[in-house]
């Protein structure tokens, strides 16, 4: 499966509020690149953590959600114009940011 296909599935999972599935789908791809020199492996890791944060919120595990959200934010500088699948990463990140806004201060890392 290509990165573009994985991101399309990831986006669909987010649209359907299936955050665990979004995490699992991206992680399956990440496992194929994590031990390589793929330039986007850390960005993918950040998106895995972004989706995980919302599953943890659903489970009421707010401290854990803040920790994994911090990893998403750590890797966001890798989201730069010109990278592979930029538009899809940008769309997925926009969705994650909207979810963050809807959850108020829960993901405020300073509260951790």
Residue pairs with C-beta under 8 A, 6 or more apart in sequence:
1 29
3 29
3 40
3 44
3 84
3 85
4 84
4 85
4 88
6 25
6 26
6 28
6 29
7 85
7 88
7 89
7 91
7 92
8 88
9 25
10 22
10 25
10 26
10 47
10 51
10 92
11 88
11 91
11 92
11 95
13 19
13 21
13 22
13 25
13 51
14 22
14 51
14 92
14 95
14 96
14 99
15 95
19 51
19 52
19 53
19 54
19 55
19 58
20 51
20 55
22 51
23 48
23 51
23 52
23 55
26 44
26 47
26 48
26 51
27 48
29 44
30 41
30 44
30 45
30 48
33 40
33 41
33 44
34 41
34 45
39 83
39 84
40 78
40 83
40 84
40 85
42 75
42 78
43 75
43 78
43 79
43 83
43 89
45 71
45 75
46 71
46 72
46 73
46 74
46 75
46 76
46 78
47 72
47 89
47 92
47 93
47 96
49 68
49 69
49 71
49 72
50 68
50 69
50 72
50 93
50 96
51 96
52 65
52 68
53 65
53 66
53 68
53 69
53 72
53 107
54 65
54 96
54 99
54 103
56 62
56 64
56 65
56 68
57 65
57 103
57 106
57 107
62 106
63 112
65 106
65 107
66 106
66 107
66 108
66 109
66 111
66 112
67 112
69 100
69 107
69 109
70 109
70 112
72 96
73 109
76 93
79 86
79 89
79 90
79 93
80 86
83 89
100 107
105 111
